[in-house]
Amino acid sequence: MKLNGIFWLMILGTALVIVMLFSLSVGAVRISPQRIIALFFQGPGSSEYSIIFDIRLPRIILGFAIGGALSLAGVILQGLFRNPLVEPYTLGISGGAALGVSLNIVLGLAAVSRLSLPLSGFLGAAAVIGFLYLANFRRGMVNLQGLLLNGVMISFIASSLVMLLLSLTSTESLQGIIFWIMGSLGETDGTLIKAMLAVSLAVLALSYMFCLHLNAFALGEEEALHLGIPVERTKQMLFLMTGILVGFCVSVAGVIGFIGLVVPHFMRKVVGHDHRILLMASFLAGAIFLIFCDTIARTIIAPLELPVGVITGIAGGSVFVYAFARERGQTHA
Amino acid sequence: MNIKHSILLILALSFFFPAALAQTKPVERIISLGPVITEDLFLLSSGDKLVGCTTFCQRPEAAKHKEKVGSVQEINLEKVVSLKPDVVLATELTDPRAKEKLRALGIRVVDIPNAKNFNDICSVFLKLGQLVGQEPLARAIIAQTKKKVDELKGKLKNAEKTKVFVQVGSDPLVTVGGDTFANDFIELAGGVNIVTQKGYLQYSREQVLASDPDVMIISSMGFDGQKEVQNWEEFKTLRAITRHRIFIIDQYLLCAPTPVSFAETLKTVIQDLHPEIRP
């Protein structure tokens, strides 16, 4: 089982490299792979170099960080809640971020400084995390179902408030908000991309401190407690980790759906339920999936771009339905 | 001594000259990120300098055949970079992240403000004229347009004010109030908008019936204007219907004008509002 898992991680790692190279070599402007290698040694100066290393590469790195982070958050939350329908956006964190960004656009702060957008997104997300934490974790014992319900309600309230803002604002703000909500990897600020990458990798490393706890959680909270797991503290830590991770993701890239829901499911089918393998596998698979979808989104109707969420939804959903259908067919046969 | 001086001079020149050159060099390769900018550039007979524009740039006909670099909001950065522009003309709708990236890559990006009234249109046009080295032409076109607009205004001096309703969207019914081009047209054409609020608004059909405008203008923006006329014809009591004063105007003219099309559209609106006057 263990060997099998490591084998899968190696396959995923190879696939990630292949997808990254593929993504680097296709785009609205045709540049052959041989030329890219030549450019790599030649160094900066040409417009082709700029296209490959200043435009495509940062976007691939961002796709790696966001795709991995969303998928990781999904697998942790599903393990924590023992509920397969929980995803990174269920807890209302993205709703808080969307509300923060919408308010920012409506109040015209984005015109003052562009980086105020991700900042206000993060403040919105942090406000929701803070509220959920205070409302649910204060008394030492956490009712996970209550936390989930609270989160879903916050999602609804936030999306209604965003609609309210949408219906009251001018056309220009409207477009800004809708584009942000659709989600994209268009962020170009180098510092922001590096910060996102650092947060993703840090949470991935931290999550490994809890991989055995998550395995124990699969048996139920009480059983985990009997196995000597500090259940309440684990819940607290995992909630904060995923909250911050998702907060970062949505403030940088908006709401990119589906990855956090489907990739963990898929990986559980492929590598099994052991979180020691599953956490890493989900991170890698999420990164592969998002980089791949973004490559399609930016090339399929080039020079125009599709919102990447459209591709993740269609591609992810259909592959998932197909895989389930095939599996059921096999068990019947 | 002399040699030393000349070396110093050459060094100084090679240091300062490229910068000076970049300042004075006329712009040869332009990318426009707004339909109005594109149309203005063609009016300024600089269409040949345009190396790229958006898929929204459909006027004039020649703009359709220019290289497309994206939509008005989202542009394809690699496409822009590969076209090696001297200048990229951005609008308020252009993704600020894209503008920032282009500037970081050393491409000159000029923000062209969104025109909100006739004076804005002229100043934007003049700015573009200066940029492409066609300032005299820009001034001539503006002067000609202003003259035409003044003439039209003069004819309207004694005309009665007409109550107008402008529809720019159906299901839900959307209208325009103050601070919009459509409103400027109505006021310049001797009309009064029944809508007193500002901007684009969702509006109630009941309120339209209650205000009973003399003239209705439908600017079909992604909906069937003819069908909307039929809808309104159900309301036989509406003054605009009984007098057959309901018109359809190309949304492009009403919302995104150049100096030339501004004068043309104004003429059309005056004809709709005051058929008794021959503009």
Interface residues (C-beta under 8 A of the other chain):
Chain A: G27 A28 V29 S47 E48 S50 I51 D54 I55 R56 A110 R114 S167 S170 T171 E172 Q175 F179 G186 E187 T188 D189 R298 A302 P303 L304 E305
Chain B: T55 K68 V69 G70 S71 Q73 E74 I75 N76 L77 E78 K79 V81 S82 K84 E92 L93 D95 P96 R97 A98 E100 K101 A104 L105 N114 G199 Y200 Q202
